[in-house]
Amino acid sequence: MCYQVKCGTCGKSTWAGCGRHVASVHSQIADGQHCACRAWPGVADKAAGAGAGAATDAAGEASSSSVCTIL
């Protein structure tokens, strides 16, 4: 289970625990109080805007990030 902790570097709120509940911890912290010293896996970056989550190639075009391997 993940839980909120205070960052020893910046003093803002971050997470600790298993890493499977990070989004839940993130949603409980006020905007502007999230530590940026550590990644927030599974949480979309609001600063990225409406296109967040879409991978782009060098030309700026959307590209697929999934791969199918047949064994």
C-alpha positions in Angstrom: 0.0 0.0 0.0 1.2 3.5 -0.8 1.1 6.5 1.6 2.0 10.2 1.7 5.3 11.2 3.2 7.3 14.5 3.3 10.3 14.7 0.9 13.6 15.2 2.8 14.9 17.3 -0.1 12.2 19.8 -1.0 9.8 19.4 1.9 6.8 18.8 -0.3 4.6 15.8 -0.3 5.6 12.6 -2.1 4.8 8.9 -1.8 6.3 5.7 -0.3 5.2 2.1 -0.5 4.6 -0.5 -3.1 4.1 1.8 -6.1 0.7 0.4 -7.0 -1.4 3.1 -5.4 0.6 6.2 -6.3 -2.4 7.8 -8.2 -4.5 7.6 -5.1 -1.8 9.4 -3.0 -1.4 12.0 -5.7 -5.1 12.9 -5.7 -5.0 13.5 -2.0 -2.3 16.2 -2.2 -3.2 19.8 -3.0 -2.1 21.3 -6.3 1.4 22.8 -6.0 2.4 20.6 -3.1 3.6 17.6 -5.1 7.3 16.8 -4.8 9.1 16.8 -8.2 12.2 15.0 -6.8 10.7 11.6 -7.5 8.6 10.2 -10.3 4.9 9.7 -9.8 4.3 6.4 -11.8 0.8 6.1 -13.3 0.0 9.8 -12.9 -0.4 12.0 -16.0 1.5 15.2 -16.0 -1.0 18.1 -16.0 1.6 20.4 -17.6 1.7 18.2 -20.7 -1.7 19.4 -21.7 -4.4 17.7 -23.7 -2.0 15.5 -25.7 -0.7 13.8 -22.6 -0.2 10.1 -22.9 0.2 10.1 -26.7 3.7 9.1 -27.9 5.1 11.2 -30.7 8.0 10.5 -33.0 10.8 12.9 -34.1 8.4 14.5 -36.7 5.8 15.2 -34.0 3.4 12.6 -35.3 1.6 10.1 -33.0 3.3 6.8 -32.9 2.2 3.5 -31.3 3.9 2.5 -28.1 2.6 -1.0 -28.0 4.4 -4.0 -29.4 3.1 -7.5 -30.1 5.6 -10.4 -30.1 4.5 -13.8 -31.3 6.6 -16.6 -29.7 
